[in-house]
């Protein structure tokens, strides 16, 4: 069991640490603080490390050391817990951190999930002792956490950061482009690099600016920088600000939103900057960045260019740059496969993967049902939002002359656009509004509800998408476009971007019936039923997310069940399996089965998996149920018909066929329904 011991951080008291059972020759994590500043570290000798720290004038300002220890700690675990503490304490906002951010890297090791639980328990103890102040779930939803430069990097992020640092240090290349699809952590790496380069002796004296073209995201990241020791909000600048000084390095996030002089607001301000830099009327914000800095790092995704004012891909391609690519998916629970799925649909390709068992992706037939579900998710988890393409006029805009008090009308239901463009996702009334692309690009949401408007449709006869320019109301997004394919590309990019905002789930309502039918034909619904086994109060009060920290209960385990060819179902179980108690309904009966075959692999159920089932002899049509046929048992999706029961495989293997059971077959019986894979 983890424990936290507090000692004075003073050289006259270090013998107390020496005498502590985990004070020497044992891996521990420690927190040094003085109520306003903090340093977090890990060591295998807390006594010796304390004496080392005391020689550092910055550390000597601190007056307490809290040692977090556990009999099961190992060095890999303490490195991870140190990293988590740095990330969450940075977001907690109580202290200024003395730590650098160069050593935070994601890595795997044995039983990692167990140590995640130990960290969560330790955080609870730190809160109870007043050392930290916020709950972990609140911090995860905060901008201070999401955009902090104190984040563990993926392998590809870490590689890119090290290579760029090496290139800048050796002055081998001046321009770098980091490509990455939505959710690959471009903004995380941008803020990380800013801080990392300011801390290294070879680059700490460089004049660096972080350029964010979108004002909403720029303000959000500025708030994050204002909470970091030695940083200021004005280090995060807009493209127009680059003329204020000469930069050694400009890091540009969301570089696909840099503008050229076409369909923009504020031509006067644009021309002033362009002429001051010697470009006349032909300059672009990309030109400004290049002229105002010696080195440039562009974080870029051409598929997120959504307006004709955006810099064209060919202009980035013309740069003499070194290019890197981020691949690891950091946002979306379904991973890179979901992003590829969305890309394939909009590119009129047959998706390679059409099911995402651990991700809540649904297409709704009724708009109000989706809105209600998003509001429910927002109540439970926060940061669930409705968004859409600009397919309705903005009647409620303050400058509008319309007398209507709503903007969007679907199926007789009325909704309003976002009332603010600045940090809309965190604004008080956001849950009652519909955000446009410019309010959410660059942001993460726990759940997103996307409305594809009437401007975008599908012709089943021609097998292609169609765009109705008259139903697209972004004036600056359509004016001057003569090529229909160009407008279609922008609108598709808008919806690709909106559909890749959700961490835990994506809900979709499509106005055009043919387009809705097309989408539904290409994927298997993955509505998560897990919370249906929980009491509402349990869901809202669960303090810890890791399964090791929850109570468990034992259920009988049977061997085996056919998820392919039917196999003999044991009638007696000599084994049990531990199941998290929160999966169990009071009063209900459960059993576990070890599966065989691949006929249900679209649900993520593979050969040898153990599944939890609830006894239910009246399982509903459409559920995934265990069916006993004579002495054989199988798991299939079931459908009741007047003269029998239909068994439907959910598999990528075409060898598995639909089978119908009638009274003429052997005796069959539904035993229960699938609850979860263990």
N, C-alpha and C positions, 0 to 999 in steps of 0.2 A: 504494500500500500504506500502511495506517495505521501510524503510529509514535507512541511515547510518549517524551517528553523531560522530565526532571526538573530543576528549578532551585531554588536556595534562595529562599525568599520573604522577602526582606530588601531594603530600599531601596538598600543599597550594592551589591546584586548584580543589579539590574533591567537593567543594560546587557547582561548575558548573554542575557536574553530578547530585548532589542532586536536583538542580533546573530544571533539564531536565524532560520533561513530562513522559518519560519512565525510569527515573533514580531510582525510588523506586516503590516497590509493583507492578511490571509488569515483566513477563518473557521476557528476552532478551538474545541474544548471543553477545559475545564481542571478539575482537581481540586485544591483547596487543603486541606491537612490538617496535623495535628500529632500523629497516632496516636490521638487521642481525639475530636476534633471535625473536621468537614469542611464545606466549602462547594463547590458544583458550579456551574459557569456556562459560558456560551459568549460569544464575542466575535469581532469582526473585527480587533482590535488587542490582542493579549495583553500587550504592553508597557505601553500606556496604561492598560488595565483593571487591571493589577497595581498600578500607582501609585495608582489610585482606591481600590482595596480597602484599601491600606495606611493610608489615612486613617480607616478604620473600626476602632474599638477591638476589636470582636469578631473581625474578619478578622486583625488584627495578632497575635492569639494563635496563628495558624497559621504554620508555618515552612517548608513545602514546596509547590511548585506543579508538578503533572504536566500537561503540555500534550499533548493528543491531537490529532494532525493527520493530514492526508491530502491528496494533490494533487487528489483528486476531491471534496473537501468543498465544500458550498455552505451558505448560511445556513439553508435549510429543513432540511437534513440535520443540521447542528449543533444546531439547536433540538430536533430529535427525539432525538438522541443525548444531549443534556443531560437531557431529560425521562426517558429510559430509565435513565440513570445515577442520577438522583435516586431513582427508584422502587426500583431494585435495591440501591443502597447503603443506602437506608433499611431495606430488608429484611435486608441482610447482617448488620446488628447490631453491626458493629465500632465505628462512629462515632455520635456525636450530630450531627445535621444542623443547620447554621445557616440552611439555605434555608427560605423560605416555600413555600407550595404553590399560590399563586394563578395561576401562569402555565402550569400543566401542562394542555395541551389537545391532543387528537388531531387531526391534520390530514393530508391526503394531499398528495403531491408526486411528481414524476417519479422513478422508480427507487427508491421507498421501500424495497422489499424488499432491494435491494442494500446500502443503508445499514444496514438491520437486521443484515445479515451482518457489515458492518464493525464495528458495535457489539459483536457477539458475539465477534469476533476480538480487539477491543480489551479486552473483559472478560477474556479468557483471558490476555492480556499483563499486565493489572493483577493478576490472581491470581498469575501466575508471579513478579511482583515483590513480592508480599506486601502490596499496597495494599488488596486485598479478599480475602475468604477462602472464599466458598462458590461452588459451581457454579450457573449460571443455572437449570438444570432443577430443582435442589433448592430454589432460592428461589421459583420459580414455584408450587411445591407448599406453600409455607410460609404460615402465617396472617399473619406479619409483612408479606408481600407482598400477600396478597389483601385484607387489611383496613386497609392503610396509608392515611393521608390523603394520601400522596404518590402519587397516581395520575393518569394522563392522563384527562381527561374527554371523553366524547362530546359532540357538538354540543348535544343536548338537555339533558344534565347541566349543561354549562357555562351554557346559557341559564337554566336553573332556578336555579342557584347565584347568578348575577348578579342575577336578578330578586328573589330572596328577600333578598339583601343590600341591594338598593335599597329594597325595601319596609320592611325593619326599620329601615334608616337614616333613612328619611323618616317612619317610624311610621304608614304608611298602613293596614297590616293587622297584626293580632296573631296570627292563626291561619292556618297553611298546611298543605294536604294534598298530598303528592306521591304520585300513584298510579303503579304500575308492576307489570307481570307478572314472574314469576320470571326472574332473569337480567338485568334491566334496570339493575342497579347501584344499588339503593336504599341498601344498606349502605355502599357506596363513597362515594356522595354524602353520606350522613349523617356519616361520619368526616371527609370533606373539608371540609364546611361547618363542622364544629366547629373545626377548626384554622384555616381561612380567616377565620372571624369573630373568632377570638382574636388574629389578626395585624393586622387593619385598625384604623386609628386611631379610626374612628367606633364600633367595636363591641368593641375589645379589653378594655374594662373591664367588659363585661357578665358577669354570673354565669351560666355556661352548664353544663348537665348533659346527658349523652347517656344516655337511658333505653333499656334493652334488656330486654324482659320475660322472655326465656328465659335461665335461669341459665347454660346451657352456652355460648351465644353471647356472653353478657355477660362471662364469664370470659375467653374468647378475645380479645375486643376490648380488655379491660382489660390483657392481656399486651402487646398492640400499643402501647397508650398509655404503658405503663411504659417503653418504649424510645425515646420521643420527648422531646426536650429541652423542659422546662417543663411536661410533661404527667405525670399520675399515673394509676394504675389506678383509683383511687377517683373519677375523673371520670366513669367509666362506672357507672351506678347502676341499680338495679331500681325498679319502681314504688313499692314500700314506702318507698324512701329519700327520696322527694320532700318529706316533711315535715321533713327535717333542717335545711332552710334555705329562704329565699325566692329563687326564681330569676328572672332577667330573661328567660331563654330555656331551654326544654327541647326537645331534639331527640329524637324517639321513633322508633327503628327497629323494624321488625316490629310496627307499631302494631296490626295485626289480631290480635295475641296479648295485648293488654291485656284484663284480666278484669273481669267483673261478678260479683256475689255469687250464683253458681250452680254447683254441682258442682265446688267448688274444694277444695284441701287447705289447711288452716290458716285456718279461719274466724276464729279468735281474733285472729290478727295482722292479718287483713284488717279486722276490725271496729274494732280500735284505731286504725288509720290513718284509716278513714272517719269515725269519731266525732270524732277530733281535728280534722279538717277541717270538722266540722259537718254531715256528710251522714247520720249515723245508720246504719241498716241498708240504706238505699236507694242509697248512693253506689257508684260504679264507679271503676276506676283511670283512666278517661278523665276523670271528674269531678276526681280528685285532681290530674291533670296541669294541668287548666285552672285550678284554684284555687291552685296552687303556683307559677305562672309568669305573667309578663306576655305573653310570646310563646311560641308553640308551633309546631313543625314535625313533622308526622306522616308517616312513610313507610309506605304502606298498600297492601294488595292484598286486597280482600274475598274473593277466591277462594282465599286461603290461610287462611281461618278454618276451624278443624278441630274445634272443641269448643263445646258450648253455653255454656261459661263465657266464651267470647270476646265482646268488645263487638259488638253487632249493627250491621250496616251503616247502619241508619236513624239510629243515634246519631251516627255520623260525618257523615251527610248533614245532620243538624240543626245542625251547627256553622256559625257565620258565618265562613266560611273562603275563602281564595283557593286555587284548585286548579290543580295542574300535573300533567303526565303525562310519564313516561319511556317511550320506545318502543324505542330502540336496544338490541339484544340483545348483551350482553357476555359471557355465560357459555357458551351452547350453540353448538357449532360449526355446527349447521344453521340457526341464526338464529331470527328471530321466527316463521318459517313452521312450525317444529317445535312451538313453544308453541301456535300456533293449531291445528295438527293434533291435539295432545293435547286441547285444549279442545273441538274439534269432535266428537271421538269420544265424550267423556263427556257432551256435550250432544246426542247422537244426531243429529248432522248429518253430511252427507257432506263429508269434508275437501276443501278446494280443492287441496291438494298432498298427495300420498301417497308421494312418494319423496324421499330425501335422500342424494344420491350421495356427498357428502363427510362423511357422519356415520354412525357405526356403530350402527344401530338394528336389533335382532333380537328375534323372538319364539321362545322355546325350547319344544320339546315335552317335554324332559327336564330336571328341576330340577338334577340333578347335573352335567349338561353346562354349564348356566349358571354354577353355582358354580365349576366348574373354570376356566371362561373368565374369570370375574372374578378369581380368584386368579392366573391367568396375567397378566392386565392389571395387577394390583397389583404383581407382581414386576417387570414391565417399566417401568411408568410411575408406580407408587405411587398412593395415594388412589383405589383402586377398592373399592367396598363393596356388600354385600348389604343391602337394606332391605325393609320390608313394612308393610302395615297391621296393626293390632292384632287379628289374627284367630285367635290361639292364646293360651291362658293362659300366665302368666309363672311356670312351675313352679320355675325356678332362682333366683327372687328370694329374697334372704336371709330375708325374713320369711315365705316360703311354707312351708306344712306338707306340700307334696307331696314324695314320695320319688323322683320322676322327676328324672333328671339332664339332661333336655332339655326344650325348650319346643315346638318345631315339628316335626311329622312329615309328610313328603310323599313319596309313592312309596317308603315304607320307609326313607327317609333322615331323619336327625334333626339338628336345629340348635338353637342357643340364642339367646335375645335378648341385646341389648347388656348387658354387665356393669357399665357405668357410664353415667350420664346426662350427665356433665360432659366436654365435649370428646371425645366417643366416637370421632369420625372419626379422631382422631390417637392414640387409645389403643393400647397394644401388641398387644392380641389382637383388634382390631376386624375384621380380615380373616377371622377364624373365627367371627364372630357376625353376627346380623341386627339392624340398627338400626331403631328405630321412628321415626315422624314427628318426635317431640320431640328426637331426637338429631341430625337432619340439616337441619331447617328453617333456612334462612339460610346454609347451607354449600354450597360448590362441591366436586364430586368429578370426577376425570378420567373414570371410568366408574362407572355405577351399575347394579346388578342389582336389579330390582324384582319382588317376589312379590305378585301380587294374590290375596288369600286367599279362602277359601270363603264369607266373609260377603257377597261381592259377585258376582252372577251375571247372566246374560242369558237372557231368554226369546225364542227365535226366533219362536215363534208370536205372542206379544203385541208383539214388537219393542220391548221395554223392559227396563231394568235392574231387578234385584230385590235387596233387602237382607235378610239373615237376622240379625235383632237378637241372636239367641241365639248366633251365631258371632262376634259383635263383643265383645271382652273388655276394652275400655277403659271401666271402670265410670263414671268421671267424664265420658266421652264419650257415654254413652247414657242414663244415669239421668235421669228427668224428661222425656224426650222422648216426646210422645204423637203427634206428626205424623210418619209414616213418611218423608215427603218431606224433612223437616228432617234426619233421620238420614242419608238418602241423600245430601243435599247435603254434609254433613260428610265422609262417606266418599269421595265423589267428589273433594272438595277435597284430601283426604289423598293420594290417588293422583295427582292432577294435580301436586301439589307434589313428590312423590317422583320422578315421571317427568321432572321438569325440573331435576334436580340435575347431570346428566352433561355435562361439557364436550366430551368426544370421542366418547362413546357411551352408549347406553341399552339395556340388555338386559331382557327381560320374560318372566316365567313366570306363567301364569294357571292357577289351580287348576280353575276351572269350565270344562269342555270347550266349552260353548256360547259362553261369553264369549270364550274363546281363538279359536274359529272366527270369531266376529264381528270381533274385532280383526284377524285375519289377512286377512279379506276386504276390509279397508279400506286396506291399505298394501302397497307393493312393497318387498320386503326390500332392504336397503342394506348388507348385510355387506361390509365393506371387505376386499379380498383383497390389498392392497398389500404387507403384511408377508410374504406367502407368497413373494415374489420375493427376500426377503432371508435371509441366514444369521442364525441366532439371535444369534450373537456380534456381527454387524454392528449389529443393532437396539439391543443393549444398550450399545454403545460409541460410537454416533454422537455426536460432541461438539457439533455445530452443527445447528440445525434449518433454517436458510435454504438454499435450493437454490443460491444463488450461491457459497456457501462450499464446496460439494462438488465433487469431481472430476466431469468430464463425459466422455461418450464419444459418438461420432457414429454414427448409424444411417441407412440410406438412407430417403429420404422419397419416397413414391409419390403420384401424383395421377391419379385420384381414386377414392373409394369411395362407393357409394351408401348413405346412411342414409335413403333415400326411394325414388325410382325408381332402378333399377339403372343404373349408368353404366359406361363403358368403363374397365377397369382397366389402367393403363400397365404394361408388362412391363419397362421400363427406367427407372431412376431417375438423374436428373442432379443431384439435390439430396440433401443430408444435413441432419439436425437434431441438435442437441446434447441429450443425455439425461443426467440425473444418474446417475453410475455405480452408485449404490446400488440403482437399479432393475433392474440387469442381473445375471442369474444367470451365474456362470462357465460357459462351454461352451455356453450356449444362444444361439440366433440370433434377431435381432430386426429388425423393420422398422417404419416409421412411415407413416401414411396421413392424407391430408387428407380430411375427410368432407364429404358433401353431403346436405342434407335434414334432416328432424327425426324420423325414425322411432325414434331411440334417445334422445330428449331427457329421458326419465325418469331416465337415468343421468347427466344433465348434459352429454350430447354433442350439440352443436348444429352447424348448418351452418357449415362452414369451420374447425372445430376440427381439431387435429392429435392423433392418438392413437398410442400405442405398443402394438405387438402382438408377442407371442412366437410364433415358428413352432412349430406343433403340429398335425400332420395327424390326430391322434387326440384332439382336444379333447373334454372330457367333456360328457355330456348336461346341459343347464342352464347351460352357460357361454355367454358372449357371444363369438361367433367371427366371423372373416372367412371368407366362403364365396365361392369362385369358381364362377360358373355360365356356362359357355362363355367368352366374353371379358369378362364382367361380374363385378364383385365387390360384395359387400354385407356390412354388419355387422348381425348379428341374434343374439338368443338362440336357441340350437339345442336340439333335442330329437330323439333317435334313436328311430325306430320300426322294426318289422320290415321294412316295405316302403319305407322312405325316411327322409328328413330333414325335420323341421319347422322353419321359420324363423318366429320370434316377434318382432314389433316391441315395443319398450318406449317407447310414445309417448303423449302427451296428445292427439295428432291422430288422430281416429277413421278417417281416410282410409286409414291403414296397416292391412293385414289379415294374418292368419296365412297362410302359404303352405307347402304341402307339396311336396317334391321327391321324385320317384320315378325308377326306372331308365328310364321312358318319356320323361322330360324330357331336356333337354340334359345333357351331362356336367357334373357338379359335383364340387367338391373343397373340403374344409375346409383353409384355409391357416394359420390361427393363432388365438390367443385374445387378447382385449383385456386390457391390463395397466393402463394409466393414460392419462388425458388430459394432454397436455403444455401 
